[in-house]
Amino acid sequence: MKIQHLLLLTVLLALASGPVAQAQTVAAPGPTPDPHIYSDPAMTFTAPPDAVLLNRQPIAVDQLSNDLQPIAAWLLRAGKEDSRMIMLSMEAYSGAPNEWEGVFESQTHSSQDGVLIRNKTPMTLLNGMPATFVEVAYGGGFDARKEYAVVWADGARGIVLAETTRLGDAGPEEAREVLKQATAVRYPDAQP
């Protein structure tokens, strides 16, 4: 009997409060972002379907430093001996876009010993944005690594999209295939 009175009292209070009382609803969660896609106002990259997202940490342009910062990372062939890493990195860069590859090369050389950069090839992203494809080798013995990078600048950032693997596990054509789903434009409001 007490439960019925409590229910009746609850209904009466709800009715007595008139139009001010509203049913509380919990917003349904939005769609989960596709783990294969990184997108911001000036670029989009779609990792291959078998890539596993490890981290995606977008950083506002005004918070970028003058050193490359990892923005997103995916693992290809997870759990296999020849697994590969895809890394998207950015830094603040407002210089001439055609000079960014040279800045990247200089920073890469100064970051560690024994770096070999070669086969720098001009290219374009899917939508025609100019970029450079670069091969970087570093390390020795069992720790030798090969990085295939696509580098470009958008007026506000220097951007590096790279696949890193053990030396000999992948070649440049395979890396181009893995990294090809990228488009970019000049960053909105970037100074010319």
Contacts in CASP RR format, 6 or more apart in sequence:
PFRMAT RR
TARGET T0000
AUTHOR 0000-0000-0000
METHOD contacts of the structure
MODEL  1
MKIQHLLLLTVLLALASGPVAQAQTVAAPGPTPDPHIYSDPAMTFTAPPD
AVLLNRQPIAVDQLSNDLQPIAAWLLRAGKEDSRMIMLSMEAYSGAPNEW
EGVFESQTHSSQDGVLIRNKTPMTLLNGMPATFVEVAYGGGFDARKEYAV
VWADGARGIVLAETTRLGDAGPEEAREVLKQATAVRYPDAQP
14 21 0 8 1.000
35 52 0 8 1.000
35 53 0 8 1.000
35 56 0 8 1.000
36 46 0 8 1.000
36 47 0 8 1.000
36 48 0 8 1.000
36 49 0 8 1.000
36 51 0 8 1.000
36 53 0 8 1.000
36 74 0 8 1.000
37 44 0 8 1.000
37 45 0 8 1.000
37 46 0 8 1.000
37 47 0 8 1.000
38 44 0 8 1.000
38 45 0 8 1.000
38 47 0 8 1.000
38 56 0 8 1.000
38 58 0 8 1.000
38 71 0 8 1.000
38 72 0 8 1.000
38 88 0 8 1.000
39 45 0 8 1.000
40 58 0 8 1.000
41 187 0 8 1.000
41 188 0 8 1.000
42 154 0 8 1.000
42 156 0 8 1.000
42 157 0 8 1.000
42 184 0 8 1.000
42 185 0 8 1.000
42 186 0 8 1.000
42 187 0 8 1.000
42 188 0 8 1.000
43 154 0 8 1.000
43 159 0 8 1.000
43 182 0 8 1.000
43 183 0 8 1.000
43 184 0 8 1.000
43 185 0 8 1.000
44 182 0 8 1.000
44 183 0 8 1.000
44 184 0 8 1.000
45 72 0 8 1.000
45 88 0 8 1.000
45 161 0 8 1.000
45 181 0 8 1.000
45 182 0 8 1.000
46 181 0 8 1.000
46 182 0 8 1.000
47 53 0 8 1.000
47 74 0 8 1.000
47 86 0 8 1.000
47 178 0 8 1.000
47 181 0 8 1.000
48 76 0 8 1.000
48 178 0 8 1.000
48 181 0 8 1.000
50 76 0 8 1.000
50 77 0 8 1.000
51 74 0 8 1.000
51 75 0 8 1.000
51 76 0 8 1.000
51 86 0 8 1.000
52 74 0 8 1.000
52 75 0 8 1.000
52 76 0 8 1.000
52 78 0 8 1.000
53 72 0 8 1.000
53 73 0 8 1.000
53 74 0 8 1.000
54 73 0 8 1.000
54 74 0 8 1.000
54 75 0 8 1.000
54 85 0 8 1.000
55 70 0 8 1.000
55 72 0 8 1.000
55 73 0 8 1.000
56 71 0 8 1.000
56 72 0 8 1.000
56 73 0 8 1.000
57 70 0 8 1.000
57 71 0 8 1.000
57 72 0 8 1.000
58 71 0 8 1.000
58 72 0 8 1.000
59 69 0 8 1.000
59 71 0 8 1.000
59 90 0 8 1.000
61 92 0 8 1.000
61 156 0 8 1.000
61 157 0 8 1.000
61 187 0 8 1.000
64 90 0 8 1.000
64 91 0 8 1.000
64 92 0 8 1.000
64 157 0 8 1.000
65 91 0 8 1.000
65 92 0 8 1.000
66 91 0 8 1.000
66 92 0 8 1.000
66 93 0 8 1.000
67 91 0 8 1.000
67 107 0 8 1.000
68 89 0 8 1.000
68 90 0 8 1.000
68 91 0 8 1.000
68 107 0 8 1.000
68 160 0 8 1.000
69 89 0 8 1.000
69 90 0 8 1.000
69 91 0 8 1.000
70 87 0 8 1.000
70 88 0 8 1.000
70 89 0 8 1.000
71 88 0 8 1.000
71 89 0 8 1.000
71 90 0 8 1.000
72 87 0 8 1.000
72 88 0 8 1.000
73 85 0 8 1.000
73 86 0 8 1.000
73 87 0 8 1.000
73 88 0 8 1.000
74 85 0 8 1.000
74 86 0 8 1.000
75 83 0 8 1.000
75 84 0 8 1.000
75 85 0 8 1.000
75 86 0 8 1.000
76 83 0 8 1.000
76 84 0 8 1.000
76 85 0 8 1.000
76 86 0 8 1.000
76 163 0 8 1.000
76 178 0 8 1.000
77 83 0 8 1.000
77 84 0 8 1.000
82 165 0 8 1.000
82 166 0 8 1.000
82 169 0 8 1.000
82 170 0 8 1.000
84 163 0 8 1.000
84 164 0 8 1.000
84 165 0 8 1.000
84 169 0 8 1.000
84 170 0 8 1.000
84 178 0 8 1.000
85 163 0 8 1.000
85 164 0 8 1.000
85 165 0 8 1.000
86 161 0 8 1.000
86 162 0 8 1.000
86 163 0 8 1.000
86 178 0 8 1.000
86 179 0 8 1.000
87 160 0 8 1.000
87 161 0 8 1.000
87 162 0 8 1.000
87 164 0 8 1.000
88 159 0 8 1.000
88 160 0 8 1.000
88 161 0 8 1.000
89 159 0 8 1.000
89 160 0 8 1.000
89 162 0 8 1.000
90 157 0 8 1.000
90 158 0 8 1.000
90 159 0 8 1.000
90 160 0 8 1.000
91 157 0 8 1.000
91 158 0 8 1.000
92 156 0 8 1.000
92 157 0 8 1.000
92 158 0 8 1.000
93 100 0 8 1.000
93 103 0 8 1.000
93 153 0 8 1.000
93 155 0 8 1.000
93 156 0 8 1.000
93 157 0 8 1.000
93 158 0 8 1.000
94 155 0 8 1.000
94 156 0 8 1.000
94 190 0 8 1.000
94 191 0 8 1.000
95 153 0 8 1.000
95 155 0 8 1.000
96 153 0 8 1.000
97 130 0 8 1.000
97 152 0 8 1.000
97 153 0 8 1.000
97 154 0 8 1.000
97 155 0 8 1.000
98 130 0 8 1.000
99 153 0 8 1.000
100 151 0 8 1.000
100 152 0 8 1.000
100 153 0 8 1.000
100 158 0 8 1.000
101 120 0 8 1.000
101 132 0 8 1.000
101 134 0 8 1.000
101 151 0 8 1.000
103 158 0 8 1.000
104 134 0 8 1.000
104 149 0 8 1.000
104 151 0 8 1.000
104 158 0 8 1.000
104 160 0 8 1.000
105 117 0 8 1.000
105 120 0 8 1.000
105 134 0 8 1.000
108 115 0 8 1.000
108 117 0 8 1.000
108 136 0 8 1.000
109 115 0 8 1.000
109 117 0 8 1.000
112 138 0 8 1.000
112 139 0 8 1.000
114 138 0 8 1.000
114 139 0 8 1.000
115 136 0 8 1.000
115 137 0 8 1.000
115 138 0 8 1.000
116 136 0 8 1.000
116 137 0 8 1.000
116 138 0 8 1.000
117 134 0 8 1.000
117 135 0 8 1.000
117 136 0 8 1.000
118 135 0 8 1.000
118 137 0 8 1.000
119 133 0 8 1.000
119 134 0 8 1.000
119 135 0 8 1.000
119 172 0 8 1.000
120 132 0 8 1.000
120 133 0 8 1.000
120 134 0 8 1.000
121 132 0 8 1.000
121 133 0 8 1.000
121 134 0 8 1.000
122 130 0 8 1.000
122 131 0 8 1.000
122 132 0 8 1.000
123 130 0 8 1.000
123 131 0 8 1.000
123 132 0 8 1.000
123 133 0 8 1.000
123 150 0 8 1.000
124 130 0 8 1.000
124 131 0 8 1.000
125 131 0 8 1.000
125 150 0 8 1.000
125 152 0 8 1.000
125 182 0 8 1.000
125 183 0 8 1.000
125 184 0 8 1.000
126 180 0 8 1.000
126 181 0 8 1.000
126 182 0 8 1.000
126 183 0 8 1.000
127 183 0 8 1.000
127 184 0 8 1.000
127 185 0 8 1.000
129 152 0 8 1.000
129 154 0 8 1.000
129 183 0 8 1.000
129 184 0 8 1.000
129 185 0 8 1.000
130 152 0 8 1.000
131 150 0 8 1.000
131 151 0 8 1.000
131 152 0 8 1.000
131 184 0 8 1.000
132 150 0 8 1.000
132 151 0 8 1.000
132 152 0 8 1.000
133 148 0 8 1.000
133 149 0 8 1.000
133 150 0 8 1.000
133 172 0 8 1.000
133 176 0 8 1.000
134 148 0 8 1.000
134 149 0 8 1.000
134 150 0 8 1.000
134 151 0 8 1.000
135 146 0 8 1.000
135 147 0 8 1.000
135 148 0 8 1.000
135 149 0 8 1.000
135 172 0 8 1.000
136 146 0 8 1.000
136 147 0 8 1.000
136 148 0 8 1.000
136 149 0 8 1.000
136 162 0 8 1.000
137 144 0 8 1.000
137 145 0 8 1.000
137 146 0 8 1.000
137 147 0 8 1.000
137 167 0 8 1.000
138 144 0 8 1.000
138 145 0 8 1.000
138 147 0 8 1.000
139 145 0 8 1.000
140 167 0 8 1.000
144 166 0 8 1.000
144 167 0 8 1.000
145 164 0 8 1.000
145 165 0 8 1.000
145 166 0 8 1.000
145 167 0 8 1.000
146 164 0 8 1.000
146 165 0 8 1.000
146 166 0 8 1.000
146 167 0 8 1.000
146 168 0 8 1.000
146 169 0 8 1.000
146 170 0 8 1.000
146 171 0 8 1.000
147 162 0 8 1.000
147 163 0 8 1.000
147 164 0 8 1.000
147 165 0 8 1.000
148 162 0 8 1.000
148 163 0 8 1.000
148 170 0 8 1.000
148 171 0 8 1.000
148 172 0 8 1.000
148 175 0 8 1.000
148 176 0 8 1.000
148 179 0 8 1.000
149 160 0 8 1.000
149 161 0 8 1.000
149 162 0 8 1.000
149 163 0 8 1.000
150 160 0 8 1.000
150 161 0 8 1.000
150 162 0 8 1.000
150 179 0 8 1.000
150 182 0 8 1.000
151 158 0 8 1.000
151 159 0 8 1.000
151 160 0 8 1.000
151 161 0 8 1.000
152 158 0 8 1.000
152 159 0 8 1.000
152 184 0 8 1.000
153 159 0 8 1.000
154 184 0 8 1.000
154 185 0 8 1.000
154 186 0 8 1.000
154 187 0 8 1.000
154 190 0 8 1.000
155 186 0 8 1.000
155 187 0 8 1.000
155 190 0 8 1.000
155 191 0 8 1.000
156 187 0 8 1.000
156 190 0 8 1.000
157 187 0 8 1.000
159 184 0 8 1.000
161 179 0 8 1.000
161 182 0 8 1.000
162 179 0 8 1.000
163 170 0 8 1.000
163 175 0 8 1.000
163 178 0 8 1.000
163 179 0 8 1.000
END
